Amino acid sequence: MLNKVKSRFLLGKKLKLYLMPVILLFASGCSGQNDTTKKNLLNRKPAVAGQFYPSKPEELKKMIAGFFEKGVKNKSKNVVAIIAPHAGYVFSGQVAASAFNQIDENKKYKNIFIIGSSHTTSFTGASVYNHGNWETPLGTVEVNMDMGSKLTKECDLIKAFSDVHRFEHSLEVELPFLQCKLKNPFKIVPIILGTQSENDCKKLAEALKPYLKPENLFVVSSDFSHYPAYNDAVKVDSLTAHAIISNSPDQLANTLYTNSKEKIAGLSTSLCGWTSVLTLLYMTTNNPDLAYTKIQYMNSGDIPGYGDKERVVGYVAIAVSSNSGNPSTNVKSDNESFTLTDQDKKDLLTVARRTIEEYIKKGKEPEIDAGKFSSAIKQSCGAFVTLHKKGDLRGCIGRFMATDPLYKVVVQMAVASSTEDYRFSKVTTDELSSIDIEISVLTPLKKIKSIDEFEMGKQGIYIIKSGRSGTFLPQVAKETGWTKEEFLGHCAQDKAGIGWNGWKDAELYTYEAIVFGEKEFKGTSKNSK
């Protein structure tokens, strides 16, 4: 226990030091303005127009339209949050557009929370801009000042300092994308984090989590690696992105710490907005209704005519999808059961094998013809893809819940397990013939009326109450030896945060894991074309 505490203390210190190269400290950072009245509105003027992006409206619109056209489209649905870069548009614009391409342009959002970590001022907690609206070359964006006031009253870490927003670019550069993408008027809640404390991130997440609903959108602003050489950036950014899509705050913190210990030449940070991203992860972790998807990766070395491959900055677009906050979209009725036939299993193993081989050899995912697939593997299910080499683990990445069809999730996880598992190097062409693939499919949720319907060890549990949720996988019962009441109590208290007895009046859902591999079918998928 002492070692764990010491490790976390050192990690916190390391993360603080790790971010320092990208923060400039101003003694006058917080002016003390922590209240505002609508009588004295002070619109926030553009600070980096003409530098990070064009200051002329028509030129700006044309540039963003080009980015949207070239960017990745429709890879995620029901998006409640995105992570987008904030560098100069010529470098990060296409990746940013890929992130914004995932949101529904026709949706009427109640609030759009834009969150970034300060590059100019260090201060405790966070600051919401609550003094007026925001202006860009494309017009004025309305700020929901009522929501800003509400947040400052609900959380003592959230203040309303105006000065910390004045020169900060990380929120400003996201606005023109929203103005060009959305067809309906919207209001923003601009929040800058000045903290470098994991504890603060947890508290801020608790304050913001109630607003993580389908009616709102969260835009988290961050670039990835700063200033390593091209190949080092690709490696570091892959590890960081994997940690984020794992939906684990601890994994992200540990990955950033590990990256810093590697002493990679030129690397000053692997995630400049780490506090903002960590806050998002504290909001989403243990919620199986939410799924992270990596949309696109590039770094500044990829930009023709501008890219210096000796000193680059990384950019990743990530989307967080929801089942509309309602698990019933992935729930089976009491009279239904989810099963996979042997043919379904063979089809999924073939998909995984083809994906890994083509991605390792050609750097792209294969075209999958789903016409002959059964309806079972076209359903939205979570899945893990595990790789073994001569009996030893060679990679394992999965997703608890997904909004994509199962076969598409297997494609995504096959790529991730073979190239993005931070514990291992990428699978090489020479290894392909010696690797065995195993797939674990998490069945759709089934609502239960009584805990008598819950089979310990065979089923996992998912608890939801008052917008809070938590889950334990089936194997947790075997690992802990808890009684059924202890299992439910710990899940309610430790995972859902609704108290030891919270499960008694919560909605309860069960699910199972269907595990199968190439060995079971004597390597059938290895020989499939």
MITIVO-85827 format. One line per field, with one value per residue (C-alpha): residue number from 1; residue in three letters; x, y, z. Coordinates in steps of 0.5 Angstrom, whole numbers, plus 2048, in hexadecimal, padded with zeros to 3 digits. Layout:
<rs>
i (NUM ...) .
aa (Ala ...) .
X (X ...) .
Y (Y ...) .
Z (Z ...) .
</rs>
This chain:
<rs>
i (1 2 3 4 5 6 7 8 9 10 11 12 13 14 15 16 17 18 19 20 21 22 23 24 25 26 27 28 29 30 31 32 33 34 35 36 37 38 39 40 41 42 43 44 45 46 47 48 49 50 51 52 53 54 55 56 57 58 59 60 61 62 63 64 65 66 67 68 69 70 71 72 73 74 75 76 77 78 79 80 81 82 83 84 85 86 87 88 89 90 91 92 93 94 95 96 97 98 99 100 101 102 103 104 105 106 107 108 109 110 111 112 113 114 115 116 117 118 119 120 121 122 123 124 125 126 127 128 129 130 131 132 133 134 135 136 137 138 139 140 141 142 143 144 145 146 147 148 149 150 151 152 153 154 155 156 157 158 159 160 161 162 163 164 165 166 167 168 169 170 171 172 173 174 175 176 177 178 179 180 181 182 183 184 185 186 187 188 189 190 191 192 193 194 195 196 197 198 199 200 201 202 203 204 205 206 207 208 209 210 211 212 213 214 215 216 217 218 219 220 221 222 223 224 225 226 227 228 229 230 231 232 233 234 235 236 237 238 239 240 241 242 243 244 245 246 247 248 249 250 251 252 253 254 255 256 257 258 259 260 261 262 263 264 265 266 267 268 269 270 271 272 273 274 275 276 277 278 279 280 281 282 283 284 285 286 287 288 289 290 291 292 293 294 295 296 297 298 299 300 301 302 303 304 305 306 307 308 309 310 311 312 313 314 315 316 317 318 319 320 321 322 323 324 325 326 327 328 329 330 331 332 333 334 335 336 337 338 339 340 341 342 343 344 345 346 347 348 349 350 351 352 353 354 355 356 357 358 359 360 361 362 363 364 365 366 367 368 369 370 371 372 373 374 375 376 377 378 379 380 381 382 383 384 385 386 387 388 389 390 391 392 393 394 395 396 397 398 399 400 401 402 403 404 405 406 407 408 409 410 411 412 413 414 415 416 417 418 419 420 421 422 423 424 425 426 427 428 429 430 431 432 433 434 435 436 437 438 439 440 441 442 443 444 445 446 447 448 449 450 451 452 453 454 455 456 457 458 459 460 461 462 463 464 465 466 467 468 469 470 471 472 473 474 475 476 477 478 479 480 481 482 483 484 485 486 487 488 489 490 491 492 493 494 495 496 497 498 499 500 501 502 503 504 505 506 507 508 509 510 511 512 513 514 515 516 517 518 519 520 521 522 523 524 525 526 527 528 529) .
aa (Met Leu Asn Lys Val Lys Ser Arg Phe Leu Leu Gly Lys Lys Leu Lys Leu Tyr Leu Met Pro Val Ile Leu Leu Phe Ala Ser Gly Cys Ser Gly Gln Asn Asp Thr Thr Lys Lys Asn Leu Leu Asn Arg Lys Pro Ala Val Ala Gly Gln Phe Tyr Pro Ser Lys Pro Glu Glu Leu Lys Lys Met Ile Ala Gly Phe Phe Glu Lys Gly Val Lys Asn Lys Ser Lys Asn Val Val Ala Ile Ile Ala Pro His Ala Gly Tyr Val Phe Ser Gly Gln Val Ala Ala Ser Ala Phe Asn Gln Ile Asp Glu Asn Lys Lys Tyr Lys Asn Ile Phe Ile Ile Gly Ser Ser His Thr Thr Ser Phe Thr Gly Ala Ser Val Tyr Asn His Gly Asn Trp Glu Thr Pro Leu Gly Thr Val Glu Val Asn Met Asp Met Gly Ser Lys Leu Thr Lys Glu Cys Asp Leu Ile Lys Ala Phe Ser Asp Val His Arg Phe Glu His Ser Leu Glu Val Glu Leu Pro Phe Leu Gln Cys Lys Leu Lys Asn Pro Phe Lys Ile Val Pro Ile Ile Leu Gly Thr Gln Ser Glu Asn Asp Cys Lys Lys Leu Ala Glu Ala Leu Lys Pro Tyr Leu Lys Pro Glu Asn Leu Phe Val Val Ser Ser Asp Phe Ser His Tyr Pro Ala Tyr Asn Asp Ala Val Lys Val Asp Ser Leu Thr Ala His Ala Ile Ile Ser Asn Ser Pro Asp Gln Leu Ala Asn Thr Leu Tyr Thr Asn Ser Lys Glu Lys Ile Ala Gly Leu Ser Thr Ser Leu Cys Gly Trp Thr Ser Val Leu Thr Leu Leu Tyr Met Thr Thr Asn Asn Pro Asp Leu Ala Tyr Thr Lys Ile Gln Tyr Met Asn Ser Gly Asp Ile Pro Gly Tyr Gly Asp Lys Glu Arg Val Val Gly Tyr Val Ala Ile Ala Val Ser Ser Asn Ser Gly Asn Pro Ser Thr Asn Val Lys Ser Asp Asn Glu Ser Phe Thr Leu Thr Asp Gln Asp Lys Lys Asp Leu Leu Thr Val Ala Arg Arg Thr Ile Glu Glu Tyr Ile Lys Lys Gly Lys Glu Pro Glu Ile Asp Ala Gly Lys Phe Ser Ser Ala Ile Lys Gln Ser Cys Gly Ala Phe Val Thr Leu His Lys Lys Gly Asp Leu Arg Gly Cys Ile Gly Arg Phe Met Ala Thr Asp Pro Leu Tyr Lys Val Val Val Gln Met Ala Val Ala Ser Ser Thr Glu Asp Tyr Arg Phe Ser Lys Val Thr Thr Asp Glu Leu Ser Ser Ile Asp Ile Glu Ile Ser Val Leu Thr Pro Leu Lys Lys Ile Lys Ser Ile Asp Glu Phe Glu Met Gly Lys Gln Gly Ile Tyr Ile Ile Lys Ser Gly Arg Ser Gly Thr Phe Leu Pro Gln Val Ala Lys Glu Thr Gly Trp Thr Lys Glu Glu Phe Leu Gly His Cys Ala Gln Asp Lys Ala Gly Ile Gly Trp Asn Gly Trp Lys Asp Ala Glu Leu Tyr Thr Tyr Glu Ala Ile Val Phe Gly Glu Lys Glu Phe Lys Gly Thr Ser Lys Asn Ser Lys) .
X (800 806 809 802 802 809 808 802 805 80B 807 803 80A 80C 806 807 80E 80C 807 80C 80F 809 806 808 807 804 804 7FE 7FA 7F4 7F1 7EC 7E6 7E2 7DB 7D8 7D1 7CE 7CE 7D6 7D7 7DE 7DE 7E4 7E8 7EC 7F3 7F6 7F2 7F7 7FC 7F9 7F4 7F2 7EE 7EA 7E4 7E3 7EA 7E9 7E2 7E6 7EC 7E7 7E2 7E9 7EB 7E4 7E4 7EA 7E9 7E7 7DF 7DA 7DE 7DA 7D3 7CF 7D5 7D5 7DD 7E3 7EA 7ED 7F4 7F5 7FB 7FB 7F6 7FB 7FE 7F8 7F2 7F1 7F1 7ED 7E8 7E8 7E6 7E0 7DE 7DB 7D6 7CF 7CF 7C7 7C7 7C4 7C9 7C7 7CE 7D5 7DA 7E1 7E7 7EE 7F5 7F8 7FE 7FF 7FD 7FE 7F8 7F4 7EE 7EB 7E8 7E1 7E1 7DA 7DB 7D8 7D8 7DE 7E0 7E3 7E4 7DD 7D9 7D7 7D6 7D1 7D4 7CF 7D1 7CB 7CF 7D5 7D2 7CF 7D6 7DA 7D4 7D4 7DC 7E1 7E7 7E3 7E4 7E2 7E9 7E9 7F0 7F2 7EE 7F1 7F7 7F5 7F4 7F2 7EB 7EB 7ED 7E7 7E2 7E2 7E1 7DB 7D9 7DA 7D7 7D1 7CA 7C7 7C9 7CD 7CF 7D6 7D9 7E0 7E5 7EC 7F0 7F6 7F7 7FC 7F9 7F6 7F2 7EF 7ED 7E9 7E5 7E4 7E2 7DD 7DA 7DA 7D7 7D0 7D0 7D3 7CC 7CA 7C7 7CE 7D5 7DC 7E2 7E8 7EE 7F5 7FB 7FF 807 80B 812 814 817 811 812 812 80C 808 80A 809 802 800 801 7FE 7F8 7F7 7F7 7F1 7ED 7EE 7E9 7EE 7F1 7F6 7F8 7F9 7FD 801 803 804 809 80C 80D 811 816 818 81C 81A 81E 81A 814 811 80A 806 7FF 7FF 7F8 7F9 7F5 7EF 7EF 7F0 7EA 7E6 7E8 7E6 7DF 7DF 7E3 7DE 7D9 7D7 7D3 7D8 7DD 7E4 7E6 7EC 7EA 7F1 7F8 7FD 803 806 80B 806 804 807 80B 80B 80D 814 814 81A 816 80E 808 802 7FB 7F5 7EE 7EA 7E2 7DE 7D8 7D2 7CC 7C7 7C8 7C3 7C6 7C0 7C2 7C7 7C2 7BF 7B8 7B7 7B5 7BB 7C2 7C9 7CC 7D2 7D2 7D9 7D8 7D7 7DE 7E1 7DF 7E1 7E8 7E9 7E7 7ED 7F2 7F1 7F1 7F7 7FB 7F9 7FA 801 803 7FF 7FE 7F6 7F0 7ED 7E6 7E1 7DB 7D6 7D1 7D2 7D2 7CD 7C8 7CC 7D3 7CF 7CD 7D0 7D5 7DB 7E1 7E8 7ED 7F3 7FA 7FE 805 807 803 805 801 802 7FD 7F6 7F1 7EA 7E4 7DE 7D8 7D8 7D3 7D6 7D4 7D8 7DC 7DF 7E1 7E5 7E8 7EA 7EC 7F0 7F4 7F5 7F7 7FD 7FF 7FD 7FE 803 806 808 80C 808 807 80B 80A 80F 80B 804 804 806 800 7FA 7F4 7EE 7E8 7E4 7DD 7D9 7D1 7CC 7C9 7C3 7BF 7BD 7B8 7BB 7C2 7C0 7C1 7C8 7CD 7D3 7DA 7D6 7D3 7D6 7D1 7D0 7CC 7C9 7C6 7C5 7C9 7CF 7D1 7D6 7D8 7DC 7DE 7DC 7E3 7E3 7DF 7E4 7EA 7E7 7E3 7DE 7D7 7D1 7CF 7D7 7D7 7D1 7D3 7DA 7D8 7D3 7D7 7DE 7DC 7D5 7D7 7CF 7D1 7D1 7CA 7C9 7C8 7C1 7BD 7C2 7C1 7C4 7C7 7CB 7CF 7D4 7DB 7DB 7E2 7E5 7EC 7EF 7F2 7EB 7EA 7F1 7F3 7ED 7EE 7F5 7F4 7EE 7EE) .
Y (800 805 803 805 80C 80D 80C 810 816 815 815 81B 81F 81C 81E 825 826 822 828 82E 82E 831 835 83D 83F 846 849 84D 847 848 84F 84D 84E 848 84B 84F 852 853 85A 85A 855 854 850 84C 84E 84A 849 845 846 848 843 83C 83D 842 849 84A 847 844 841 83E 83B 838 835 832 82F 82C 829 826 823 81F 81D 817 816 812 80E 80F 810 813 817 81A 81D 81E 81F 823 827 82E 830 835 832 831 82B 829 82B 825 820 825 825 81D 81E 823 81F 81A 81F 81F 826 826 825 82B 82A 82D 82F 82E 82D 82F 82D 82E 82F 835 837 83E 83E 839 839 835 831 834 83A 83B 841 845 84C 84C 849 846 849 846 849 845 848 848 842 842 840 83D 841 83E 838 83B 83E 837 834 839 838 830 82F 834 832 835 83D 842 846 849 84B 843 843 849 846 83F 83C 835 836 83C 837 832 837 839 831 831 837 834 82D 82E 831 833 838 836 839 837 836 838 835 835 831 834 82E 829 825 81E 81F 825 822 81D 822 826 820 81F 826 825 81D 81F 823 81D 81C 81B 822 825 824 825 827 826 829 826 825 81F 81E 824 824 81D 81B 818 810 812 816 810 80B 810 813 80B 80A 810 80F 808 80A 80F 80A 805 80A 809 80F 80B 808 80F 812 80C 80C 814 812 80C 811 816 811 80E 814 815 81B 821 81F 824 821 81C 81F 827 826 820 824 825 81E 81B 81E 81C 815 815 817 811 80C 806 808 802 806 80A 808 80C 80B 80E 812 814 815 81A 81E 824 820 81E 825 826 82C 82D 826 826 81F 820 824 823 824 81E 81F 81A 81A 816 815 813 810 80E 80A 810 80F 809 802 800 801 7FB 7F7 7F0 7EF 7E9 7E4 7E5 7E3 7E5 7DF 7DE 7D8 7D4 7D8 7DF 7DD 7DB 7E1 7E6 7E2 7E3 7EA 7EB 7E7 7EB 7F2 7F0 7EE 7F3 7F9 7F6 7F5 7FB 800 800 7FC 7F7 7F8 7F4 7F1 7F0 7ED 7E6 7E7 7E5 7EB 7E9 7EC 7F2 7F4 7F9 7F5 7F6 7F2 7F0 7EE 7EA 7E8 7E2 7E0 7D9 7D9 7E0 7E7 7EB 7F0 7F1 7F7 7F7 7FC 7FA 7FD 800 803 800 7F9 7F3 7F1 7F9 7F9 7F3 7F6 7FC 7F8 7F3 7FA 7FC 7F6 7F5 7FC 800 7FC 800 7FA 7F7 7F9 7F9 7F2 7F1 7ED 7E8 7E6 7E6 7DE 7DD 7E1 7DE 7E2 7E2 7E6 7E8 7EA 7EE 7EC 7F1 7F4 7F0 7F4 7F0 7F1 7ED 7EB 7E4 7E5 7E6 7E1 7E2 7E0 7DF 7E6 7ED 7F3 7FA 7FE 805 80A 812 812 80F 808 802 7FB 7F5 7F0 7E9 7E7 7EC 7E7 7E1 7E6 7E9 7E3 7E8 7E6 7E9 7EE 7F0 7F0 7F5 7F9 7FA 7FC 801 804 804 804 807 80C 80B 808 801 800 804 7FE 7FC 801 802 7FF 7F8 7F5 7EF 7ED 7E7 7E6 7E1 7DF 7DB 7DB 7D8 7D2 7D0 7D0 7CD 7D4 7D4 7DB 7DB 7D8 7DC 7E1) .
Z (800 802 7FB 7F7 7FB 7FA 7F3 7F2 7F5 7F1 7EB 7ED 7ED 7E7 7E3 7E6 7E4 7DD 7DB 7DD 7D7 7D3 7D9 7D9 7E0 7E1 7E8 7E6 7E3 7E8 7E8 7EE 7E9 7EC 7EA 7E5 7E3 7DD 7DD 7DC 7D6 7D4 7CD 7CD 7C6 7C2 7C4 7BF 7B8 7B3 7B6 7B8 7B2 7AD 7B0 7A9 7AA 7A3 7A3 7A9 7A7 7A1 7A5 7AA 7A4 7A1 7A8 7A8 7A1 7A2 7AA 7AC 7AC 7B0 7B4 7BA 7BC 7C2 7C4 7CA 7CA 7C6 7C7 7C2 7C0 7C1 7BD 7B7 7B2 7AD 7B1 7B5 7B1 7AE 7B4 7B8 7B2 7B3 7BA 7B8 7B2 7B8 7BB 7B8 7B4 7B5 7BC 7C1 7C7 7CD 7CF 7CC 7D1 7CF 7D3 7D3 7D7 7D8 7D4 7D7 7DE 7E4 7E9 7EE 7EB 7E5 7E2 7DE 7DA 7DC 7DA 7D3 7CD 7C8 7C2 7BC 7B4 7B3 7B8 7BF 7C3 7C9 7D0 7D5 7DA 7DF 7DE 7E0 7E6 7E8 7E7 7EC 7F1 7F1 7F1 7F5 7F0 7EA 7EA 7E5 7E4 7DD 7DC 7DC 7D5 7D2 7CE 7CF 7C8 7C9 7CA 7C5 7BF 7C0 7BF 7B7 7B6 7BA 7B7 7B0 7B2 7B6 7B2 7B9 7BE 7C4 7CA 7CD 7D4 7D3 7D9 7DA 7DF 7E2 7E7 7E7 7EC 7EB 7F1 7EE 7E7 7EB 7EF 7E8 7E5 7EB 7E9 7E2 7E2 7E3 7DC 7D8 7D4 7CD 7CD 7CF 7CB 7CE 7CA 7CD 7CA 7CA 7C6 7C7 7C7 7C6 7C3 7C2 7BB 7B7 7B8 7C0 7BF 7BC 7C1 7C7 7C4 7C3 7CA 7CD 7C8 7CA 7D2 7D0 7CC 7D2 7D6 7DC 7E0 7E3 7DD 7DA 7E0 7E0 7D8 7D9 7DE 7DA 7D4 7D8 7DB 7D4 7D3 7CC 7C9 7C8 7CB 7D0 7D1 7CE 7CF 7D1 7D3 7D7 7DD 7D8 7D5 7DC 7DF 7D9 7DB 7E2 7DF 7DB 7DE 7E1 7DC 7D7 7D3 7D1 7CB 7C9 7C2 7BF 7B8 7B5 7B7 7B4 7B6 7B3 7AF 7AB 7A8 7A1 7A0 7A8 7AB 7AF 7B1 7B6 7BA 7BA 7BE 7BE 7BD 7BE 7BD 7C2 7C3 7C9 7C7 7CB 7CB 7CC 7D3 7D3 7D4 7D1 7CA 7CB 7D0 7CE 7D0 7D5 7D0 7CC 7CC 7C9 7C6 7C0 7BC 7BA 7B3 7B7 7BB 7B4 7B1 7B6 7B7 7AF 7B0 7B5 7B2 7AB 7AF 7B2 7AC 7A8 7AD 7AE 7A7 7A4 7A9 7A8 7AA 7A5 7A2 7A5 7A2 7A7 7A2 7A4 7AC 7B0 7B4 7BB 7B9 7B6 7BD 7C1 7C6 7CA 7C8 7CA 7C5 7C9 7C5 7C8 7C5 7C7 7CD 7CF 7CF 7C9 7C9 7CC 7CB 7CB 7CC 7D1 7CD 7C6 7C2 7BC 7B9 7BC 7B6 7B6 7BD 7BC 7B6 7BA 7C0 7BC 7B9 7C0 7C3 7BE 7BE 7C4 7CA 7CE 7D1 7CB 7C4 7BE 7BB 7B5 7AE 7B1 7B7 7B3 7B2 7BA 7BD 7BF 7C0 7C5 7C5 7CB 7C9 7CF 7CE 7CE 7D4 7D7 7DD 7E3 7E8 7EE 7F0 7F0 7E8 7E9 7E8 7EC 7E8 7E1 7E0 7E1 7E5 7E2 7E7 7E5 7EA 7E9 7E3 7E7 7E5 7E6 7E4 7E6 7E1 7E2 7E4 7EA 7EE 7ED 7EF 7F5 7F8 7FA 7FC 7F7 7FC 7FD 7F5 7F4 7FA 7F8 7F0 7F3 7F8 7F4 7ED 7EC 7F3 7F5 7FC 7FE 7FE 7F8 7F4 7F7 7F4 7EE 7E7 7E6 7E0 7DE 7D9 7D7 7D3 7CD 7CD 7C6 7C3 7BD 7C0 7C2 7BA 7B9 7B5 7B0 7B0 7AE 7A8 7A6 7A0) .
</rs>
